[in-house]
């Protein structure tokens, strides 16, 4: 299954999450900047829109994604909290 990416949230003012470091070669940290009623669903897609199976650890608003096995390039992280979705572009170097 492929997903078509139509827009990416790159405005720091609108973000409920921070993702860093970007670019990275080892791991990404996803930090929620607000209070949420549930844990977000984290989905990762490659540049072709294919869903990937990331290794995710963490809880309570701070998560780590191991990207060491990813090929260098751009990826999209979709965070879903209830009915709200945020999409971020990240780079693996």
C-alpha positions, 0 to 999 in steps of 0.5 A, a space after each residue: 500500500 502506498 500513501 500520497 503525501 500532499 502537504 507537510 507541517 514545517 511550521 514550528 508555530 503550528 506543531 504540537 510535537 518537536 522532532 529532533 535531531 533532523 537530519 539524523 543518522 541514528 535515532 529521532 526523538 519525538 516530543 509532545 509539546 502539549 497535553 494529550 488524552 491518549 498516546 499518538 499513533 506514529 506512522 512512518 512513510 518513505 519518499 515513495 509513500 510506502 509505510 515502514 515498520 519503525 522501531 519505537 520506544 518511549 511513552 508519556 509524550 517522549 518517543 525514540 525512533 531507531 533509524 540506523 537501518 533506514 537508507 539515507 533520504 527523506 521520510 515522513 512521520 505522521 502523528 495521529 492523536 484522535 482526529 488530528 494528524 500532523 505530518 513531518 518530513 525528516 532526513 536520514 543521513 
